């Protein structure tokens, strides 16, 4: 007697394969993305020549003539007063809108014009970044200073960052822009030491730019534009960056040249501004590497910080962007100038913009060459 058997017996459905497959797919995506970020990581070589652009109205700097220099971290055109940044513990990773970016950059340029800056050292100038809608802020600024020469050095470039998930930071291309109404004859990009472990992803390609401008006596005014590391660093690495730039500046001074270095030092430039500008310090202030004191003993002989502020130490140059700007914000002075002693400062102060265009206020210095 034969019993009919089905040709294709029905197998029991293995429901657990679905979540297992989804987990495996998610792992493949994550591993592939991490591999992409690290494989695409690269550093620009050190000692890369930068071609100056534009023709300045003056060919050389004169002696015993007062000039004005401004240093200004423009915050990639994102930091309106109500803006907070995710890497500082805030909310946003992009600027609010294209219109907001253009308005902030135009506002920053208007400050340079109002204060009749002969030299400007700008940081965090995006030229093709997701966070700023791929607006070329560099060109937007240069176009407003037709009688100036300029140089631009890439200071930050990254793969497409997927964090935060709700609004991925994306790919960033940003740098430091130097403007001069005396002709920049040459410029050189110098790569600063950065983290070599996984922290390097947060600290991509920090640099400074060395700009050479003729002086009527045959020497050169060497203008340094710098933006030191803020994230993913420790004190030892920050000291390495300072030692590199200071050794470079000292070598120029020893040649008889005039040296001005302006920028965002990501240190308390005065060593006392944290306490002077805040009634109460944040509990985690010691964890903020960018708020540590600039080590005075590293500044070479023949150089000094320009911190004799006209207004006293009452105007901060930077706010922590963990919350929108208010009286409760932690503020500090990290921006400013260090000069050789053949440069005579005649005035210095932080310009109080109310952080209208950036999370930084610009710093103005007037000076003569001895």
C-alpha positions, 0 to 999 in steps of 0.5 A: 500500500502506497501513501501519497507524499507531497512533492515539495514538503512545506518547510517551517518558516525560519522567522529569526533569519529576518532580524539576523539578516537586518543586523548583518546588513547594518554591520556591513553598512557601518563597517563600510562607512567607517572604512570609507572615512579612514581610507579617504582620510589624507593630509596635505603635504607640508610646505605647499606654496599658495598662489596669492590672488589679486593686485593690492593698491600698495606694493610695499609697507611703509615705516612709521605709518600706522596700519590696522590689522584684524583677526576674525574667526567667521564661524563658517557663516553659521553662528547667528546669536541663537545658533548652537553647535553639536560638537560643543554640545549644542543642537545644530550641525548646519547653518540655518539657511543659505540666506543666513550664511550669506548674511553672516559673511557679508556682516563679517566683511562689513566689520573689516570695512568699518574698521578700515582693515589694511590686513585681515586674518580670517578663519573658518571660511568655507568654500564647498561644504555641506554645512554651508550649502556649498557657498563659496564664502572665500570668493564672497569675501574677496569680491568685496575687497577688489584692491587687496591681495589675498591668500587662502590655505585649506585648514579643514577637509573631511569625508562625508560625516554621517553624524549627527544622524538627524542632520549629518554634518556632511563633507567640509572644505574650509580654510584660512583667508588672508587679505592685505592692501599691500601686495602679498608676494608669496605665501606658504602653507605649513601643516601643523601636527595633529592627532594620529589616532582615531581623534584625527577624524575630528582634527583634519589638516590644521595649518598656518599660512605664512604671507610675505609682504615687502617693506620699503626698507628692503625687509619683509612683513611676514604675516602669519594666519593661524587656527590651532586645534580645538577638538581631539587634542591634548596639551602635549599636541597643542604645545607641539603646534605652538612650538612649530609656529613660534620656531618659524616666527623666530627664524623670520625675526632673526633675519631682520623681518617684521612678524605679525601672527594673528588668529584663533589660538584656541588657548586663553590668550591672556591666561586670565580671561576665563576668570575675568569674563565669567562669574562662574566657570563651567564644571568641565572647563578643565576638559575644554582643551581650547580654553587652556592657558597659552603657555607664556614660556613657549613664546620666544624671546623678542615676541609678545602677546598684544593684550593691552586692551583699550577697554580692559578685559571686558569684551570676550572674543569667543563664546562656547556654542553649547547654547545660544548666546546669552549672559549664561554663556561661557566666554573667553579670549582666544583670538588675537595677535603675537608680534615681534618687538620691531612691530609697535602696537599702538592700539588693540581691542576686541570689537564687540559685535554681540556675536552677531555674525559668528561665535567669535568677535574680531580683534583689532590691532593698530601698529607701526613698523619701527 
